[in-house]
């Protein structure tokens, strides 16, 4: 059942670092793809993060480190594959409010971020990680924006100018259905919330929406879920506040960034 308000894990989440962030983890090569990894090797649960279109942002790396290390009594191994191979979308392209920026965004999704290609890589990447880290017993996933939704071939990139309509692809929702790899899944500021995706989800799901997501779609998505869930809207936050667009110099954003990761920890602690 959904819950809102205070998060018990908020008491353990450290204050977010403002300015230059020094990541706690390391990078390694996995068959030609760089992977960021953080967390103790003794942890038996892991979280697989699909980052947003801006790649390895300091906010995303800091979020991964929070999930891995914040609760000393329940830590995780966390992995973020570099699907864009070192060439994410420049933050300057957002918002796509000119024809040139719209073209850059469209080209990006037709090339390095082609959604079906990325979605197809997820099972094999998890298998290879499991072979390398044999102590992991449970896997959870976290999708940020683009990472929340990637995938079925019947979805297409549409021509509207809104970023939300340019990202109708959800990895987490579409990999949380029958035969899923995950024991639990989470989405933060998910791109293009589709209530129909919720009907096939077979595992506990956490969705943290921003004020930019369509509230009716979020409401219907929750109504269509038949599994344990936590669906909450951070109404005063912009799309991307827990990743690359989170302005941690703003006290309110910083507070809600920390609270959001506390909510995720509470959720993962129940199911991983």
C-alpha positions, 0 to 999 in steps of 0.5 A: 500500500502506498505511504506518504510523508515521513521516511524512517530511512531519512534518519540515516540518509546523509546530507547531500553534498552541494557542489563538487561531489566525489563519488565513493565507488569505482568503474570497471569494464564489462565487455566493453561497457563501463559500469559504476559500482558502489557498495560493500562486496558483502552485500547480498542484495543489489540495485541496478540503476538505469540513469537518465538521458544525461548519464553519469551526473554527480546527482545520480552518482551521489544517489547511488552512493546513498542507496549503497551506504546510508544504512549501515545495517542494510547496505546494497551493491549498486551498479550503473551501466554506461549505456551511452558509452561516455556520450550522454545528452548534453544538459544544455539541450534541455529544455528542447525549446528550439528546432536545433535542440529538438533535432539533437534530442531526436538524433540522440534517441535514434542513435546511442539511446535507441530504446529497444536496443538498450532494453534488450541489453538489460537481461544480459548485463544482469546475467554477467553481473551475477556471474561476476558477483556471485554473492548477490541473491536479490536484484532490484531496479531503479529507473530515472526518467528515461530509465523508468520507461524504455521499450516495447517496439510498438512505442515510437518517438513522437514529434511534439516538443515536450520532453515528456512526449519524446520519452515514451519508453519505460525500462523498469515498468516493462521489465517488471512484468512476467519473468522479471529479473527484479524482486522489486522495482522503483521509478523516479520522475518517470518519463511518459507515465502510462497507466496501462503499463501498471496492469502487467507489473508483477512485483512491488513497485515504488514510483516517485513522481515530480510535479511535472508528471501528469497527475491523472496518469499517476493516479490511474497508474496506481489504481491499475497496480495489483501489487504492493506499491508506494506511489507518491508525488513530490509536487513542488519538484521538477522532472529530474530532481533526483538526478541531473536536474536536481539543483542541490544548491536550492535548500528545498530541492536538497531536502526533497532529494534527500527525502526521496532517497530515504523513501527509496531505501525504506521501499528496498529494505522491505523487499530486498 
